[in-house]
Amino acid sequence: MTNLPSIVKAEDSELKKFALSIKDSYTYEIKHYVNYLNNNNMKFNFESFKTYIEIMKHEGVPVRTINKRINGIKKRIRTIFEINVGNLDIVRKYHLDRCLKEIKTLKVADVYIDDEKKITQEEFNKLMKAEEIPQDIKLIISFLFRTGVRISEALNIRLKNIKEYSNCVIIRIIGKGGKEYLKRLPDLKFYNELREYFKGQEFLFEREDGSQYERHQVTMRIKRHSLRILGREISSHTMRHSFATIMIEKTGKIKATSEELAHSSAATTMDMYTHERLSLEELNFV
């Protein structure tokens, strides 16, 4: 694939700096992409763009989020194109336009959650029993697995948004786009264990110095420990997929599970977690 810096005759560092300099509705998405490139020692080009999309699909990032990031990056590239249009010949213009058209937004079916993106109850138990995993990471994994909330939602839970009742704890979650929803945690013993360990003053998950845990660092620690214990990497989002799968298999309640996940519709939940496949025996019906 044609290299973007060679098309617009700019250094990689210049492209990243320019991409970050524009402030609009895609600012967060571009910052996320550039951080991904820098953290993985990758350049701002079309190959890394495609790899980035595949990584998001593999990690089960919601389609809407992926598509917003795709649109934001493409818009930045087009802006770079407009700034450098005087330096582009017809061939370079053609290649740039062709490369942008090849990168398309996704449909819901493109991010079907397969078994590699989930863990079983047995695998969860194995992680909880592993002595080499620090207690703070065990508790965060357990909370994510029990509730299905996103890692960013969990780490931003404030104590003032938690209410304790005789049979459960109800937590007000600030979800994507500022959308709020309530999450019930029926295990009071587990909640007390969280409070006793973290001893937060403002947030549920707080370090000893009062600072918040960072999403990226928590996810990297989970990946590192899971690779050693389970023989494969899982991410913080894996627990969300696992929660959804277990709830649907256990109850058959797709709409109720969708509400627990704060999905925009039950159709999204169904497309992601309830794909069926005919067996060879079923196909051989003649």
Secondary structure, DSSP 8 states (H G I E B T S, - for coil): ---HHHHHT--HHHHHHHHHH--STTHHHHHHHHHHHHHTT--SSHHHHHHHHHHHHHTT--HHHHHHHHHHHHHHHHHHHHHTGGG--HHHHHHHHHHHHHS----GGGG---GGG---HHHHHHHHH-TTS-HHHHHHHHHHHHH---HHHHHT-BGGGEEE-SS-EEEEEE-GGG-EEEEEE--HHHHHHHHHHH--SSBSSB-TTS-B--HHHHHHHHHHHHHHHHSS---HHHHHHHHHHHHHHHH--HHHHHHHHT-S-HHHHHHHH------HHHH---
